Amino acid sequence: MANITGMTRGGEAWEPAFVVALNQKTCIGCGRCYKVCPRNVFDLVEREEALGDEDDLDMDDFDDEDDNMMVMSIKDALDCIGCGACSRVCPKNCHTHEPQPVAA
């Protein structure tokens, strides 16, 4: 199946790359991607909720201050329009984008 493509104002073909993953281990919860997103793609969640059971985590990787830290999660990936604004403002490069096929 062909990837989604569009046209620029100048008539050139453009293939948007949509957010497909967010690395919550490197996310600092700054909220920049949440603020810049023109759609309702992201949500702030508590670190434990985002990363799962604490038994699975190496808690030495986090400071005591980080225990209640909020991190971003992908709330609705299907609402992403592929603008890439989130990855341009992220100071930790947490977002992964890929072209996607047209949904059937």
Summary of the structure (lengths in Angstrom):
residues: 104
radius of gyration: 16.1
end to end distance: 9.2
largest distance: 53.5
contacts: 246
relative contact order: 0.35
helix: 28%
strand: 24%
